[in-house]
Amino acid sequence: MVNNFNMSVTQIMDDIAPVKIKSIPGKIKEPWRHSENVKALKRTCRQLERKWRKSKLQVDYTIYKDLLKIYNREIEQSRQHFFSHVISENLNNSKVLFNTIDRLVNPVRPIPAELHSSVKCNEFATYFKHKIFNIRNNMVVSSSGGCISSPPSHRHSTSTMSNFSLIQSNELLEGVQ
């Protein structure tokens, strides 16, 4: 009976809410970072950074910082070239032009790291918990046609399912249908 029950529940759950696998892609790099110059400079910068961190010499730090400035300039030029190319290719396509301008003027900003903390999540949950509690306290309608009455005495159910009683197979089938 337990196996039959488990199979029935599993089948119902699969019908109502089937398991879906969703892949979340990694961070998509901006197209202007794909140029060979940018990739080569980034690789060299990382090598020089590792060398400086290992040696702790001022000379290595200066070389690393100088190349980092060149790398940042190359990224800036590559970005300018990318957007210039997009604009010149789509001179007659106003939708692409407006989307490009919007992307330049209003860049997508990631959520700040401090909002990803469990403290902020708990603050968020507590805020809405209190909000719902206050709404429930202020909006209690009696069964006499919409008059406001006192709040119900039971807020949260504290019962636990510690034991189960046997059911008949006909009761189980009635519940499934």
N, C-alpha and C positions, 0 to 999 in steps of 0.2 A: 504493500500500500504506500509505503514511503517513497519507493522508487517511482510508482505511478504518479504520486503527488508531485515529486520533484520534476518529472518529465512534463507534467501538465503546466506547472508554474513556469518552467523554462520555456516551453513553447509559447505560452501567453506573453511572457516578457520579450521573447524574440519577435513576436508579432507587433507588440506595442512599441517597444524601444529596441530595435535591433542594434547589435554592436557594430559600430563604425570605426574604422581605423583612419585617423587623420594624421597626416604627416605635416610637421611644422618645419618649413624650410629655414635654413640658417639666415643670417643677416645678408641681404643682397648688397653687394658693393656697387658704388656708383660707377656708371660706365666710363667715366674719365680716369678711373683708377686702373683700367685694364691695359693701358698703353705700356709698351715694353720699357720705355724710359722710366716711368713711374715705378714699375715692378722692380727694375734693376736698382734704382736708387733706394727703394725701401729695403731691399735685401742687403745692400751695402751698409745702409744706416743701422740695421739691426746687428750686423757683424761688428761694426764699430762700437755700438752701444755695449755689446757683450764684452768686447775687448777692454773698453774703458771701465766697466763694472768689475772686471776681473783684476785689472792692473791698478785702478784708482789713481792713475797718473793724470796730471793737468794737461799734458800734451795730447793724450788720447781723448780727453774730454773736449778740448778745443777742436780737434779734428772732427769729432762726432757732431758737435754743435754746428760747425761750418757746413758739413754735409747735410745736416737736418734742415738748415735754412735753404739750401739748394733744392732739397726734396720738396719742401713746402712751396717754393716758387714754381717748381715743375708741376705739382698738383694744381696750383692756381692757374697756370697757363693751359694745362690740359682741360681743366673745367671750362675756361673761357672758350677754348677751341671747340669743345663739345657743344656748348650752348649756341655759339655762333653758327656752327654747322646745322644744328636743329632749326634755328631761325631761318637761315638762308634756304634750307631745303623745303620749308613750309611757308613761304611767303604768301601763298594763296589759300592757306588753310588756317582760318582764324581760330578754330577750336584749339588746334595744337599750339598756336602762338599764345593764346590766352592762358592755356594750361602751363606752358613753359614760363611765362611771365609770373603766373601765380606761384609756381614752384620756386622761382628765384626770389620773389618778394616775401612769400610766406612759407619758409621751409618747414617740413615736418619736424616737430620737436619731440624727442623721446620723453617718456615719463621720467622725472628725476629719480635717482637711485634711492633717495631717502624715503620716497613714497612706497618702495618695495619692501620696507621693513615690516616685521610682524607687529611692532608697536603701532604703526599707522593702520595696519589691517584691523587690529583690535579696537583702535579708536573709531574707525569707520563702522565696525560691527556694533559697538556700544552705542554710537550715535543713533543708528537706525533701530536698535532694540528699544532705547528710551523713546524714540519718536513713535514707534508702533504702540508702546505701552501707553503713552499719553493720548494717542488717538483713540485707543480702546476705552480709556477712562472717560474721555469726553463724548464719545458716541456710543451710548448704549441705548438700544431701542427696546421697549417692552412689547409684549405680544398684544397689547391693547390698541394697536393701530398707530404706532409712531410716536408715542409719548416717551419722553426721556425718563428713565428709571435708574435705579442704582445699578452699579456694575455687577456682573455675575460673580459669585463667590469663588468659582474655580478658575484659576488663571492658567495653570499648567497641570497636565496630568502627571502624577507621580507613580502611577502603577507600572509594574514591570512584568514582563512575561517570564515567570520563573517555572511554570509547569503548563503542560498541554493536556487537553482531554481528547480522547479518541473520538473520531467522527465516523459516521457510516459512509460507504461509498456513494450512496444516492445523494447525501448532503453535499459531498464533494462535487459531484456532477452538476447539481443544481447551482452551486456557486460558480462553476466554470461557465455555464450557459448564461 
